[in-house]
Amino acid sequence: MNSVNLVGRIVRDPELRSIASSGKSMCRFVVAINRYGKKDEADFISCVAFGKIAENVAKYFVKGKEIAVVGTLRTGSFEDKEGNKRYTTDVFVDNFFFVGSK
């Protein structure tokens, strides 16, 4: 089963874009998650949302705001400008929740 549940803070303002081929909205953002039992250590998880979820993440979340994310882990690869193979790991967001106070 491929299921990811994250609770953390948005590292920088989400980037909302429109996919040229389909016109669908896409939003990329990074969530910082503190490691259990370690105050000074965090993991930075790349997240991708599509459609209405993407639009709402971009609309309601900014740098520093707490978020809960539910999704699936996806890996991929591409060649950069120098011809080197690069690998990616992202959480594709199925749903999100507001966490914390206003």
C-alpha positions in Angstrom: 0.0 0.0 0.0 1.3 3.4 -1.0 0.0 5.9 1.5 1.7 9.0 2.9 0.5 11.2 5.8 2.5 14.3 6.7 2.1 17.1 9.2 4.5 20.0 9.0 5.0 23.6 7.9 5.2 25.0 4.4 8.8 26.0 3.7 8.1 28.7 1.1 5.0 30.0 -0.6 3.4 27.4 -2.9 4.0 27.8 -6.6 0.8 27.6 -8.7 1.2 26.9 -12.4 -1.0 25.9 -15.3 0.0 22.8 -17.3 0.2 23.9 -20.9 -1.0 20.7 -22.5 -4.2 20.3 -20.4 -4.7 23.7 -18.8 -5.0 22.0 -15.4 -3.6 23.7 -12.3 -0.5 22.3 -10.6 1.0 23.4 -7.3 4.4 22.5 -5.9 5.3 23.1 -2.3 7.7 21.7 0.3 6.8 20.7 3.8 9.3 20.7 6.7 8.7 17.9 9.2 10.7 17.7 12.5 12.2 14.3 13.1 10.8 12.5 16.1 12.8 13.2 19.3 15.2 15.6 17.5 14.5 19.3 17.9 17.1 20.5 15.4 16.6 18.0 12.6 13.9 18.1 9.9 13.1 16.5 6.6 12.0 18.5 3.7 9.3 16.7 1.6 8.4 17.9 -1.9 4.7 17.8 -2.6 2.7 18.2 -5.8 -1.1 18.9 -6.0 -3.3 19.1 -9.1 -6.7 20.7 -10.0 -8.9 22.2 -7.3 -6.6 20.9 -4.5 -3.7 22.8 -6.1 -5.7 26.0 -6.3 -6.8 25.8 -2.7 -3.3 25.0 -1.4 -1.9 28.1 -3.2 -4.9 30.2 -2.0 -4.8 29.3 1.7 -1.2 28.5 2.5 1.9 30.6 2.8 5.4 30.1 4.2 5.3 29.0 7.8 1.7 27.8 7.9 1.0 24.3 9.2 -0.5 21.7 6.9 -1.5 18.1 7.0 -1.1 16.2 3.7 -2.5 12.8 2.6 -1.2 11.4 -0.6 1.0 8.8 -2.4 4.7 8.6 -2.9 5.9 8.9 -6.5 9.4 8.6 -8.0 10.7 9.7 -11.3 13.8 10.6 -13.3 14.9 13.1 -16.0 18.0 14.3 -17.7 19.3 17.7 -16.8 20.9 20.2 -19.3 24.3 18.5 -18.9 22.9 15.1 -19.7 23.1 13.8 -16.2 20.3 11.5 -14.9 18.4 13.1 -12.0 15.9 11.3 -9.7 12.9 12.8 -8.0 10.7 11.8 -5.1 7.4 13.6 -4.5 4.2 13.2 -2.6 1.2 13.5 -4.9 -1.4 15.2 -2.7 -4.9 13.5 -2.6 -6.1 15.7 0.2 -5.0 18.3 2.7 -6.1 19.7 6.1 -5.7 22.9 8.0 -3.7 22.3 11.2 -3.1 24.7 14.2 -4.7 28.0 15.0 -5.3 31.0 12.8 
